[in-house]
Amino acid sequence: MEDLSEEERLEALHRWWKTNKQSAFVGVLLGLAMVGAWNMWQNNRRGAIEQASNLYQQLLKASEARQTDPALKLSERLIEQYGSTSYAEYARLFLAKAKADKGDLAGAKQALEEELAKSHDDNLKALARLRLGRALLAGGETDAALKLIEPVTDQQAGKLAGLYEELKGDLYAAAKRPADARLAYGKAKELGENSPLLELKLNDLPGTAN
């Protein structure tokens, strides 16, 4: 193909612009709109995170002052309005603990199950799973708790591995499996759980397995 002269190039560009100027103009407008929408989304997200942070600070203050009902309402508001933020994850854990302390095991289980389903933080999920296992045990749902807790590896439990083993021991004891309970309690001690309560649990186990 022969090289085009300067005039031919200008003429070709002129013909292209005449044919495509409308679509090019629309493309520029779309690009500007996308940039504007992205900036607006970023600004809205920053605003939402700031508002969620303020609510969480209020929640902490209410909790420290032992204002249970206001703290529960703040937790519910955080979860409802800012459910995609990390503050909502902590609010769900607080809500579950507060409900469990008030004897509302069903409410505690619901909050913990929601945290397990929605959390992307492995450490928070490990904590939620542990607390859910305890809530199930407290409600007499030993089989469901074992199904939830037994498959968890030390790696998945992370820093909570000792507490997981202690809970497994509690579940085995409730299920009339004292030999398994003894092994779990022993492993919990190896992992650093050496409380007087754990020793009491070990001493209370029957000497023979059923």
C-alpha positions, 0 to 999 in steps of 0.5 A: 500500500502506497504511503498517503500524503499529508493532504490525503491523511487529513482528508481520510481523517475528515471523512472518518470524523464526518461518519463517526463523530456522533458515536465518538461524541456518545463514547466521550459522554459515556466515559465521563458519565462512568467517571462521574458515577464512580466518583459519586459511588466512592464518595457515598461509600466513604460517607457510609463508612464514616456514619457506620463508624460513628454508630459503632463508637456509640455502640461501644460507649453504650456497651461500656455503660451497660446500657443494654437496650440502647446498645441492642438498638444501635447494633440492629441499626448498624446491621440494617443500614450498613450491613456490608461494612465490617462494623456490621460484622462486629455488631452482629457478634455483639447482638448475639452475645447480648441476646444470649446473655438475656436468654434469647438463644434463638435470637443469638443463633440467628445473629451468629448464623447470619454472621457466618453466612455473610462474613468474609473475615476468617477470624470473625467466622471462627469466633461466630462458629464457636459462639454458635456451637456454645449457643446450640449446646446451651439449647440442648442441640448437641448433635447440631453443635457437634456437626458444626464444630467437629469438622473444624481443624486447628488451622481453621480455628486459628488462635481459638483452637484451644477453645474449640477443643474445650467446646468439643469436650463439652459436647462429647460430655453432653453426648455421654462420650467421656473418653472423647471428652477427655481427649478433647479437654487434654488437647485444649490444655496442650493448646494453652487452655489451663483454666480451673474450670477446665480442670473441673470438667476433666475431674467430673468425667466418668472414669470409663467410656460408655 
